[in-house]
Amino acid sequence: MRTANHHFYYFLLILLTVGGTACTSSAEEGSTTSEVSADDGSPKPGEKFMKDGKKTIILETQPWPVGEGTYPAAAGFDAAGSDEKAIRLADSIVKYHGGWEAYNNTRYINWNFFGARTLTWDKHEHRVRIEAPKDNTLYLLDFKDPENLSGRVRRFGEEVTNADSLSFFLEKAHSIWINDSYWLVHQFKLKDSGVTLKYGGEVRVDPQGKRPCHILEMTFKEVGNTPGNKYRLYVDKATFHINTWQFFRSADDAEPAMETPWKGYLPYNGIVLSHDRGGRFQLGPITVLNKLAESTFTEF
């Protein structure tokens, strides 16, 4: 089973198998604003504008770097093996996605993964509700202790009560959450345990042919089942949003196994998330919540 630091253990299988329609969200409340765009006439960073009758503002960009240590590294982050410029860039990325404090204070996030399933994540209590209509399965998972998962599962209208079967499906739910949340909040996991960061220089345009970018490379030390993986992030030099990410099965590979854009940036109750990864790789709708019924995580 993968750790929450690193999720592509079964990524390519997911790309081949996900499908179906989005299931009903259990979210109760949330807010969004207009998409950030540099060139299409939509609001620029720092501009006030009206959306759904409410005045809002896109987060302002400021000079990089913001300085090392802006947000705390997890125990086990490879600070010694990471270079200073890469750490500063990671801090800048977090800052311009709303900042570490806002992310740390975020309680509930609800999103849809590729139209295949809807997740409602209690980030503070380490719980998740996963509704997967394609599999006719609903998972209620508590992963406070990843080595002793607990929760409930309903398949085809019947609750799973056999201990071995329940354990199997809770493990599956945990793997789903690891994968799907990593897609959504990768920008807040740059200094996770086992991560090494390297600054890869600058490019005039990212691989999508869009904008000037910094390059940030992530490798992993002794975490998960495939620690040889690597990510390369192309980080916009003006907004410090991720314009493109690439996944390499091996850090030595010359070509990525996967590449997608990051588009559709919106602020959600203080944090900035991307819902559009190109084509059918959609993570929306996304809702960030402050309150949610306890039964969301305990009752089918």
C-alpha positions, 0 to 999 in steps of 0.5 A: 500500500502506498503512503500518502506522500506518493500515489502513482503505484497504480496510476496508469491503471486508474487512467485506463479504468475510470469512467461513468458519471459523477455521483451526487456530492454530499457537500453542504456549502462552499464558494468559488470565484472566477478562473485565474487566467493571464491572457484571456481577459478574465480577472488578473491577480489582484483585481477585484471583480463580481461573481454571483453577486459577490465581490472577490479578489484573485490572490496577488503575486509577489516576487520570488523567492519568499524565503526558506521555511515559509511552511513546515517540512514533514518529519523525514523531508530530505532537507539536506539532499534538497537545494535551497532554491528548490525549497524556496520555490516550493514555499512560493508555490504553497504561498500562492495557492493560499498559504500553509495556514489556510491549507492547514485550517481547511476542514472538508474538501469535496471533489469528483475524480474523473467523473468516476467517483466523488470524495468527501475528505475530513482533513482534520479527522483523517476520514473520507467518504467515497461514492463510486457508482461505477462499482456500486460501492460506497466507502466510509473510511477512517485512516487515523491509523493507516496500519489499522484502518476502520470503517464501513463499506456498502456494495450493491446495496448490502453492507460488507460484514465479512471481516476479510472482505471489509479489510480488503475494501478498506485498503482499496478505499485508502489507496483511492484516497491516496491517489485522488487527494494527491492529484488534488493537493499535490502543491501542498505536499512538496515537503512531505516525508521522503521528498527530495527537491531539486531546482531544474532551471527556467524555460521560456514556455512550459511543455504545453507551450504556454508561459515562462516557468521555473522547473521543480523536480521531486524524487523520493527516498524510501517511501511507498512501494515505488520510491524510484518515481519522479515528478517534474513541475513547471511553475509559472514565473508570475503566479507560481501556479503549476502550469504542467506536471510530468510523472516519471516511473523512474528518476532516470527516465528520459521521457515522462510516462504521463503529462497533464496541464493544470488549469481551471484555478479557483480560490476555495475558502482561502486555498487555490486549487486546479480542477482541470487537468486536460481532456477527461482528467477533471477534478471538479466540481470542488467544494471546500467546507467549514461544516458538514454533518457527522453522518457523512462519514458514518452513515450510508 
